[in-house]
Amino acid sequence: MSTEHKAGLDSLLTPEESVLVLIDHQPFQFANLNSHEPTMVVNNVVGLAKAAKVFDVPTVLTTVLEERGGRLLQDVQDVFPEQKPLDRTFINTWQDERVVDAVRATGRRKLIIAGLWTEICVAMPAIQAAGEDFEVFVVTDASGGVSKEAHDMAVQRMVQAGVVPLTWMAVLGEWQRDWAREATVPGVAEIQQQHGGAGGVAFAWETQLLAGRAGTAA
């Protein structure tokens, strides 16, 4: 499905169709992350995880050889305290039947992936799943590789396979889609303020201005 060019409204993400897989955000993987500033990837993947929680998007957590590579990033684990990550031996997450079964059990076909490293543990499952009955999206700024070239070449390879690259804030925006979706607005606002960088600061400033005008009107 992902190998076909797709445009139009249906090509955008919705919370109801999405399932998220977070792959190997572990200390060993971060130690050789050179495509991005590591704290940026930490910030972005935690923001993405919190967004999935706000929009009730099923999320599968995975690690590889946890005893050697370390546990999942604590800030991500804290978003899903009840969930134990699926620890694998397979480099390719999509070859682990437990992960595939967990994704398929959701009944959702818009598969969103972020992980370390882009050129291996993200590209492999993304390319394989794209050849099956999934629309695959990779969150490039919540992922990273051992070098900028490694990350960039992996993204290009995945695009050739029909995978859609996007950023975590794009995911958040597509899930929210309409500010009339009031139930999730407080959560989105909190995520933006905590993880949105300059955009979060601007959002907080806008909120302050609107609150001031409301007070004046009263």
C-alpha positions as CSV (number, residue, x, y, z in Angstrom):
1,M,0.0,0.0,0.0
2,S,2.8,2.4,0.8
3,T,4.4,1.8,-2.5
4,E,1.6,3.7,-4.3
5,H,1.8,7.5,-4.5
6,K,-0.9,8.9,-2.3
7,A,-2.2,12.4,-1.9
8,G,-5.4,14.1,-0.7
9,L,-7.0,14.3,2.7
10,D,-7.0,10.6,3.3
11,S,-3.2,10.6,3.1
12,L,-3.0,12.6,6.3
13,L,-2.8,11.0,9.7
14,T,-5.7,10.6,12.1
15,P,-5.5,9.2,15.7
16,E,-8.1,6.6,14.9
17,E,-6.1,5.1,12.1
18,S,-2.6,5.4,13.6
19,V,-0.4,3.0,15.5
20,L,3.1,4.0,16.8
21,V,6.2,1.8,17.2
22,L,9.2,3.3,19.1
23,I,12.4,1.4,18.5
24,D,15.5,1.2,20.6
25,H,15.7,4.6,22.3
26,Q,18.4,3.1,24.6
27,P,21.7,4.4,26.0
28,F,23.9,2.3,23.8
29,Q,22.1,3.6,20.7
30,F,22.3,7.2,21.8
31,A,26.1,6.8,22.5
32,N,26.7,6.6,18.7
33,L,24.0,9.0,17.6
34,N,25.8,11.6,15.4
35,S,23.2,12.7,12.8
36,H,21.4,14.9,15.4
37,E,22.1,16.5,18.7
38,P,21.1,13.7,21.1
39,T,19.1,15.9,23.5
40,M,17.0,17.0,20.5
41,V,16.1,13.4,19.7
42,V,15.3,12.8,23.3
43,N,13.0,15.9,23.4
44,N,11.3,14.9,20.2
45,V,10.6,11.3,21.0
46,V,9.3,12.1,24.4
47,G,7.0,14.7,22.8
48,L,5.8,12.1,20.2
49,A,5.2,9.6,23.0
50,K,3.1,12.1,25.0
51,A,1.2,13.0,21.9
52,A,0.3,9.3,21.3
53,K,-0.9,9.2,24.9
54,V,-3.1,12.3,24.5
55,F,-4.7,11.0,21.4
56,D,-5.0,7.3,22.6
57,V,-2.8,6.1,19.8
58,P,-1.7,2.5,20.5
59,T,2.0,2.5,21.0
60,V,4.4,-0.5,20.9
61,L,7.7,0.0,22.8
62,T,10.7,-2.1,21.7
63,T,14.3,-2.6,22.8
64,V,17.1,-4.7,21.5
65,L,19.3,-6.8,23.8
66,E,18.3,-4.7,26.8
67,E,20.9,-6.3,29.1
68,R,23.7,-5.0,26.9
69,G,22.1,-1.9,25.3
70,G,20.4,-0.6,28.4
71,R,16.8,0.0,29.2
72,L,14.4,2.2,27.2
73,L,14.9,5.9,27.8
74,Q,13.2,6.6,31.1
75,D,11.3,9.7,30.0
76,V,9.6,7.5,27.3
77,Q,8.9,4.7,29.7
78,D,7.3,7.2,32.1
79,V,4.7,8.0,29.5
80,F,3.7,4.3,29.4
81,P,4.6,3.1,33.0
82,E,2.4,0.0,32.7
83,Q,4.0,-1.2,29.5
84,K,7.0,-3.4,29.4
85,P,9.0,-2.9,26.1
86,L,9.3,-6.0,23.9
87,D,13.0,-6.9,24.0
88,R,14.3,-8.4,20.8
89,T,17.3,-10.2,19.4
90,F,16.2,-9.4,15.8
91,I,17.9,-6.3,14.4
92,N,14.8,-5.9,12.1
93,T,11.9,-5.3,14.5
94,W,9.4,-6.5,11.9
95,Q,10.9,-10.0,12.0
96,D,9.8,-10.3,15.7
97,E,6.3,-11.8,15.5
98,R,5.4,-10.3,18.9
99,V,5.8,-6.8,17.5
100,V,3.9,-7.5,14.3
101,D,1.2,-9.3,16.2
102,A,0.8,-6.3,18.6
103,V,0.6,-3.9,15.6
104,R,-1.9,-6.1,13.7
105,A,-4.0,-6.5,16.8
106,T,-4.9,-2.8,16.7
107,G,-6.5,-3.2,13.3
108,R,-4.8,0.0,12.2
109,R,-3.0,0.5,8.9
110,K,-1.1,3.8,9.3
111,L,2.1,2.7,10.9
112,I,4.3,5.4,12.4
113,I,7.9,4.5,13.3
114,A,10.7,6.3,15.2
115,G,13.9,4.8,16.4
116,L,17.6,4.4,16.6
117,W,19.4,4.0,14.3
118,T,17.6,5.2,11.1
119,E,19.7,3.3,8.7
120,I,19.2,-0.1,10.4
121,C,16.6,-0.5,13.0
122,V,14.2,2.0,11.4
123,A,14.8,1.4,7.7
124,M,14.5,-2.4,7.9
125,P,11.0,-2.6,9.5
126,A,9.7,0.4,7.6
127,I,10.7,-1.1,4.2
128,Q,9.3,-4.5,5.1
129,A,6.0,-3.2,6.4
130,A,5.7,-0.9,3.4
131,G,5.6,-4.0,1.3
132,E,2.7,-5.4,3.3
133,D,-0.7,-3.9,4.0
134,F,0.5,-0.8,5.8
135,E,1.0,2.9,5.1
136,V,4.3,3.6,6.8
137,F,5.4,6.9,8.2
138,V,8.9,7.6,9.7
139,V,9.4,10.4,12.2
140,T,12.8,11.6,11.1
141,D,13.5,14.0,14.0
142,A,12.6,11.4,16.6
143,S,15.1,9.1,14.9
144,G,18.8,9.3,14.2
145,G,21.8,7.5,12.7
146,V,25.5,7.1,13.3
147,S,26.2,9.9,10.9
148,K,24.2,12.5,8.9
149,E,24.9,10.6,5.7
150,A,23.7,7.4,7.2
151,H,20.5,9.0,8.3
152,D,19.9,10.9,5.1
153,M,20.6,7.9,2.9
154,A,18.2,5.8,5.0
155,V,15.5,8.3,4.5
156,Q,16.1,8.4,0.8
157,R,16.0,4.6,0.6
158,M,12.7,4.5,2.6
159,V,11.1,7.1,0.4
160,Q,12.0,5.0,-2.6
161,A,10.1,2.1,-0.9
162,G,7.0,4.3,-0.4
163,V,7.6,5.3,3.2
164,V,6.5,8.9,4.2
165,P,9.0,10.9,6.2
166,L,7.7,13.6,8.6
167,T,8.5,15.3,11.8
168,W,7.0,14.8,15.3
169,M,5.3,18.2,15.3
170,A,3.7,17.3,11.9
171,V,2.3,14.1,13.5
172,L,0.9,16.2,16.4
173,G,-0.7,18.7,14.0
174,E,-2.3,16.0,11.8
175,W,-3.6,14.2,14.9
176,Q,-5.2,17.4,16.3
177,R,-6.3,18.7,12.8
178,D,-9.1,20.9,14.2
179,W,-8.9,23.2,17.3
180,A,-12.6,22.3,17.8
181,R,-11.3,18.9,19.0
182,E,-11.4,20.4,22.4
183,A,-10.8,17.3,24.4
184,T,-7.2,17.1,23.3
185,V,-6.4,20.8,23.2
186,P,-5.1,21.0,26.8
187,G,-2.8,18.0,26.2
188,V,-1.5,19.4,22.9
189,A,-0.9,22.8,24.5
190,E,1.1,21.2,27.4
191,I,3.2,19.1,24.9
192,Q,3.9,22.2,22.8
193,Q,5.0,24.2,25.8
194,Q,7.2,21.3,27.1
195,H,8.7,20.1,23.9
196,G,8.0,22.6,21.1
197,G,11.1,24.7,21.5
198,A,10.6,28.2,20.1
199,G,7.2,27.2,18.9
200,G,6.3,26.2,22.4
201,V,7.5,29.6,23.8
202,A,5.4,31.4,21.1
203,F,2.4,29.3,21.9
204,A,2.7,30.1,25.6
205,W,3.0,33.8,24.7
206,E,-0.1,33.6,22.5
207,T,-2.0,31.9,25.4
208,Q,-0.9,34.7,27.7
209,L,-2.1,37.4,25.3
210,L,-5.5,35.7,24.8
211,A,-5.9,35.3,28.6
212,G,-5.1,39.0,29.0
213,R,-7.7,40.0,26.5
214,A,-10.3,37.8,28.1
215,G,-9.6,39.4,31.4
216,T,-9.9,42.9,29.9
217,A,-13.2,42.0,28.2
218,A,-14.6,40.9,31.5
